[in-house]
Amino acid sequence: MKDTKQLLKQLTDIDGIAGHEYDIKKEMKSLLEPNSDEMVYDNLGGVFGKKTTQSGKRSVMVAGHLDEIGFIVTKITDQGYIRFTPVGGWWNQVMLSQKVTITTEEGRKIRGIIGSTPPHLLTPEARKKTVEIKKMYIDIGAKSKEEVESAGVQIGDMITPYSEFETLLNDNYITAKAIDNRYGCALAVDLLEEVKGEQLDIDVYAGANVQEEVGLRGAKVAAHHIKPDLAIAVDVGAAYDSPGLESEGDAALGKGPIVLNMDATNIGHVGLIRHIKKVAKAHQIDIQFDSMTGGGTDAGSIHTALDGIPSVVISIPLRYMHSNVSVIHIEDYQNAVKLVTEIVRSLNDETVDQIIW
C-alpha cells in the first residue's frame, strides 16, 4: 500500500468538479498505469486500470468518482464580484466566508472568498435566516469587471473549495477538501498495487467515473463500456459520532469501513453483502453497516445498467460531508483497502455465480 497520507494529499489537492475532471483524470492515469495490464477509458472521462485474469471469465468493477463538489462562474459584475452556481449539493449555511479557488481556462489559480455581511449590519430577523446561494458572490480582490476578465476569468470557469490537507491533534485524523471522493480514487490505486504480481481468478477494473455529484452520470457510461458481472462503488459515508447526530446512526470514525445496505438510489445486493461479511470475518476486518434514506452513489446507476449488475457500496465514515472541509480516520481507509483487496482475491467464476444466484 502506498503512503496513505501522501496519496490522499496528492489526490485531494487537485481541483476537479463534475465536467472539469481533466487534471485528476491525468493523475489517476499515471497512478493506475504502472500496476495495470491495460488502461480502459470511456468517452465521458472515466479511467480504469484492468488486471486480467488467466483463469476466469467473470469481472468486477471497483469504482470511485473523480469529481468533487464546487461551483461554476455565471456572472462577473461591473464592480468585479463573481456570481456562481453550485455543481453538486451544497447547504447554504456552510458557504459564507469560505475560501475558494477559481481555475481559468489557462490553468491559473485565483483565490477568492465567498462574501458575508458583518453581524453588526444585520437586523435580528436577518441573523436568523440563511442567505440564498443565488444572492452570494465571490470577492477575488478586483475593482472592476475588466480587471477580473484580464486575469483570465470567464463564464463557466471551475470554482473549488480551498482547504489545506492536514492532520489534526491525533495524526490518524485527516482533514482536506475533496475526500468525497478522492477516497475512492486512492482505494482503486492501492487495490491494484496490493494485487500486483498475483494471479487472480477474475478480471478487475479499478478506477473512477466522472460526474457522480450531478446525477451519477459517468457510472452509467462506464458500466455500459466495461460490462462487469459485479460492482463495488467506493465512496464516502456518513459519520454519526459528532454532537447532535448520535441518534441518526451508528457509523463512527475509527471503527472500520461501512457496507451500505441501502440508500436513495440503490439497495445493496444481498448476495454480495453476505459474501463481504464472510470475507471480513475470515480476515478479521471490522466493518460497519448503514442505511441512508437520502443521497446516492455510483452504485445507483451501475446496478441498473445492461441486464442488471449486482452492486454494493463500501465506504468510510466522513464528518462534514459536502462542505469545504471533511474529516476521516486513516485506519478506516487502510481497512477499506484491505477489505476490497480480500474481496477481489476471493472471487472466481463459481463464487460470482453463487453471489448472483
C-alpha positions in Angstrom: 0.0 0.0 0.0 1.3 3.4 -0.9 1.9 6.0 1.8 -1.7 6.7 2.7 -1.3 10.4 3.7 0.8 11.2 0.7 -1.5 9.6 -1.7 -4.6 11.2 -0.2 -2.9 14.6 -0.2 -1.8 14.1 -3.8 -5.3 13.4 -4.9 -7.3 15.9 -2.8 -5.0 18.8 -3.6 -6.1 18.6 -7.3 -9.1 20.7 -8.3 -11.8 18.9 -10.4 -15.6 19.4 -10.3 -18.1 17.5 -12.5 -17.3 18.2 -16.1 -13.9 19.5 -15.3 -12.1 16.3 -14.2 -9.2 16.7 -16.6 -6.3 17.1 -14.2 -7.5 14.4 -11.7 -8.1 12.0 -14.6 -4.5 12.6 -15.8 -3.2 12.0 -12.3 -5.2 8.8 -11.9 -3.9 7.5 -15.2 -0.3 8.0 -14.1 -1.1 6.2 -10.7 -3.1 3.3 -12.2 -1.0 2.5 -15.2 2.1 1.0 -13.6 0.1 -1.8 -12.0 -2.4 -2.4 -14.8 -2.3 -4.9 -17.7 -4.4 -2.5 -19.7 -5.9 1.0 -19.3 -9.6 1.4 -20.0 -11.4 4.7 -20.8 -14.9 5.8 -21.7 -15.8 8.8 -23.8 -17.1 10.8 -20.9 -13.9 10.7 -18.9 -13.9 7.6 -16.8 -10.5 6.0 -16.2 -9.8 2.4 -15.1 -6.8 0.1 -14.8 -7.5 -3.5 -15.7 -5.8 -6.6 -14.2 -6.6 -9.5 -16.4 -7.2 -13.0 -15.1 -5.7 -16.1 -16.7 -8.3 -18.5 -15.4 -11.8 -17.0 -15.3 -14.4 -15.3 -17.4 -16.1 -13.1 -14.8 -15.2 -9.4 -13.9 -15.6 -7.0 -11.1 -15.6 -3.2 -11.3 -14.3 -1.2 -8.3 -15.3 2.4 -8.9 -14.7 5.7 -7.2 -15.5 9.0 -8.8 -13.2 11.8 -9.9 -15.3 14.8 -9.3 -15.7 16.9 -6.2 -18.4 19.4 -5.3 -17.9 23.0 -6.3 -19.3 25.8 -8.5 -19.0 27.5 -11.8 -18.8 31.2 -12.7 -22.1 32.5 -14.0 -21.6 36.3 -14.0 -19.0 38.9 -13.4 -20.4 42.2 -12.1 -19.2 45.7 -13.1 -17.7 46.0 -9.6 -15.5 42.9 -10.0 -17.5 40.4 -8.0 -18.3 36.9 -9.2 -21.7 35.2 -9.2 -21.8 31.5 -9.3 -24.0 28.4 -9.2 -23.4 25.1 -7.4 -22.2 21.9 -9.1 -23.2 19.2 -6.6 -25.1 19.5 -3.4 -24.4 22.4 -1.0 -26.1 23.7 2.1 -26.1 27.5 2.3 -25.0 27.6 5.9 -21.6 26.1 5.3 -20.6 28.5 2.5 -20.3 32.1 3.7 -16.7 33.5 4.3 -15.1 30.3 2.9 -12.1 30.5 0.6 -12.4 29.1 -2.9 -10.2 28.7 -6.0 -11.2 29.8 -9.5 -9.3 27.9 -12.2 -9.1 29.7 -15.5 -9.0 28.1 -18.9 -5.2 28.6 -19.0 -4.9 26.9 -15.6 -4.3 29.9 -13.5 -5.4 29.5 -9.9 -7.1 32.6 -8.4 -8.1 32.7 -4.7 -11.4 34.2 -3.7 -13.7 34.5 -0.7 -17.5 34.0 -0.6 -18.5 37.3 0.9 -20.6 37.7 4.0 -22.3 40.6 5.8 -20.9 41.6 9.2 -23.3 40.8 12.0 -23.2 44.5 13.1 -25.1 45.3 9.9 -27.7 42.6 10.2 -31.1 43.0 11.8 -32.1 40.5 14.4 -34.5 38.9 11.8 -31.8 38.7 9.2 -29.4 36.9 11.5 -31.9 34.0 11.9 -32.1 33.4 8.1 -29.7 31.6 5.8 -28.5 33.5 2.7 -29.8 32.1 -0.6 -27.0 30.9 -2.8 -28.2 33.0 -5.8 -27.5 36.1 -3.6 -23.9 35.1 -2.8 -20.8 36.4 -4.5 -17.1 35.8 -4.6 -14.6 38.5 -3.9 -11.2 38.0 -5.6 -9.8 41.4 -4.7 -10.6 43.2 -8.0 -12.0 46.7 -8.6 -13.8 46.1 -11.9 -15.2 43.6 -14.4 -12.3 44.4 -16.7 -9.7 43.6 -14.0 -11.4 40.2 -13.4 -11.5 39.4 -17.1 -7.9 40.5 -17.7 -6.9 37.9 -15.1 -8.5 35.2 -17.4 -11.7 34.6 -15.5 -14.6 33.6 -17.8 -18.2 32.5 -17.5 -18.1 28.7 -17.0 -14.8 28.6 -15.2 -14.5 26.0 -12.4 -14.6 27.0 -8.7 -13.5 24.6 -6.0 -13.3 24.8 -2.2 -9.9 25.8 -0.8 -8.8 23.8 2.2 -5.3 22.5 3.0 -4.6 18.8 3.6 -3.7 18.5 7.3 -3.7 16.0 10.2 -5.4 17.0 13.4 -4.4 16.6 17.0 -4.4 12.9 16.6 -2.4 12.1 13.5 -4.9 9.4 12.5 -7.5 12.1 11.8 -7.1 13.8 8.4 -8.9 16.9 7.1 -9.0 18.0 3.5 -11.3 19.1 0.7 -12.5 16.5 -1.9 -12.1 13.4 0.2 -15.5 12.9 -1.4 -14.5 11.1 -3.4 -10.7 11.0 -3.8 -11.0 8.3 -1.1 -12.4 6.0 -3.8 -9.8 7.1 -6.3 -7.0 6.4 -3.8 -8.5 3.0 -2.9 -8.5 2.0 -6.6 -4.8 2.9 -6.9 -3.9 1.0 -3.7 -6.0 -2.1 -4.7 -4.1 -2.6 -8.0 -0.8 -2.1 -6.1 -1.9 -4.7 -3.5 -2.6 -7.4 -6.1 0.4 -6.6 -8.3 2.1 -9.8 -9.4 -0.8 -12.0 -8.2 -2.8 -14.4 -10.4 -6.4 -13.5 -9.8 -9.4 -15.6 -10.8 -11.4 -12.7 -12.1 -10.8 -9.6 -14.2 -10.5 -6.5 -12.1 -11.3 -3.0 -13.3 -10.3 -0.4 -10.7 -10.6 3.3 -11.2 -13.1 6.2 -11.2 -16.0 7.7 -13.0 -16.9 11.3 -13.8 -19.9 13.4 -12.9 -21.2 11.5 -9.9 -22.1 14.6 -8.0 -24.6 15.8 -10.6 -26.6 12.6 -11.0 -24.3 9.5 -11.2 -23.8 10.1 -14.9 -20.4 8.8 -15.6 -21.1 5.5 -13.8 -23.8 4.6 -16.3 -21.4 5.2 -19.2 -18.5 3.2 -17.6 -20.7 0.3 -16.7 -22.0 0.1 -20.2 -18.4 0.2 -21.5 -16.9 -2.3 -19.0 -19.8 -4.6 -18.7 -18.8 -6.1 -15.3 -20.5 -9.0 -13.6 -20.2 -7.4 -10.1 -19.6 -3.8 -9.0 -18.3 -2.2 -5.8 -18.8 1.6 -5.6 -16.2 3.1 -3.2 -17.5 6.4 -1.9 -17.7 8.2 1.5 -20.4 7.6 4.0 -21.9 9.5 6.9 -20.3 9.6 10.3 -22.7 9.9 13.2 -20.2 10.4 16.0 -20.3 14.2 16.2 -22.7 16.1 18.5 -26.3 16.0 17.5 -26.1 13.0 15.1 -25.8 10.2 17.6 -29.4 9.2 17.2 -29.3 9.1 13.4 -27.0 6.1 13.0 -24.1 4.1 14.4 -21.2 4.6 11.9 -18.2 6.3 13.6 -14.7 7.2 12.7 -12.0 4.6 13.6 -14.4 1.6 13.6 -13.8 0.3 10.1 -15.3 0.7 6.6 -19.0 0.9 6.1 -21.1 -1.6 4.0 -24.2 0.3 2.8 -27.3 -1.8 3.0 -29.3 0.8 1.0 -29.5 4.5 0.1 -31.9 6.5 -2.0 -30.5 5.1 -5.3 -29.5 1.5 -4.6 -30.3 -1.5 -2.4 -27.1 -3.3 -1.8 -27.1 -6.7 -3.5 -27.9 -9.2 -0.6 -25.8 -12.0 -2.1 -22.8 -9.7 -2.4 -23.2 -8.3 1.1 -23.4 -11.8 2.6 -20.1 -12.6 0.8 -18.5 -9.5 2.1 -19.4 -10.4 5.6 -17.8 -13.8 5.2 -14.6 -12.2 3.8 -14.5 -9.6 6.6 -14.9 -12.3 9.2 -12.3 -14.6 7.7 -9.7 -11.8 7.6 -10.7 -10.2 10.9 -11.6 -6.9 9.4 -14.1 -4.8 11.5 -16.9 -3.5 9.3 -19.9 -1.2 10.0 -23.3 -1.1 8.3 -25.6 1.8 7.4 -28.8 2.6 5.6 -29.5 6.1 4.3 -32.8 7.5 3.1 -31.2 10.3 1.2 -28.2 10.6 -1.2 -26.7 8.1 -3.5 -23.6 6.7 -5.1 -22.5 5.4 -8.4 -24.0 2.1 -7.5 -27.3 3.7 -8.2 -26.5 3.9 -11.9 -24.4 0.8 -12.2 -26.8 -1.7 -10.7 -29.5 -0.9 -13.3 -27.1 -0.9 -16.3 -27.3 -3.5 -19.1 -29.2 -6.6 -17.8 -28.5 -5.6 -14.1 -25.2 -5.6 -12.3 -25.2 -6.8 -8.6 -23.7 -3.8 -6.8 -22.8 -2.7 -3.3 -21.2 0.4 -1.7 -18.1 0.2 0.6 -17.5 3.5 2.2 -15.6 5.1 5.0 -17.2 7.3 7.6 -16.8 11.0 6.9 -17.6 14.0 9.0 -18.8 17.3 7.5 -19.7 15.9 4.1 -20.3 18.3 1.2 -18.6 21.3 2.8 -15.2 23.0 2.4 -13.6 20.6 4.9 -14.2 17.0 6.0 -12.5 14.6 8.4 -11.7 10.9 8.1 -9.7 8.3 10.2 -6.7 6.9 8.4 -7.3 3.4 9.7 -10.8 3.3 8.2 -9.2 3.9 4.8 -6.5 1.3 5.3 -9.0 -1.3 6.4 -11.3 -0.4 3.4 -8.3 -1.1 1.1 -7.7 -4.4 2.9 -11.4 -5.4 2.7 -11.8 -4.7 -1.0 -8.5 -6.4 -1.8 -9.6 -9.6 0.0 -13.0 -9.5 -1.7 -11.2 -9.4 -5.1 -8.9 -12.2 -4.1 -11.9 -14.3 -3.0 -13.8 -14.1 -6.3 -13.9 -16.6 -9.1 -16.5 -17.7 -11.7 -18.1 -20.2 -9.2 -18.2 -17.6 -6.4 -19.8 -15.0 -8.7 -22.4 -17.4 -9.7 -23.2 -18.2 -6.1 -23.4 -14.5 -5.3 -25.8 -13.8 -8.2 -28.0 -16.9 -7.7 
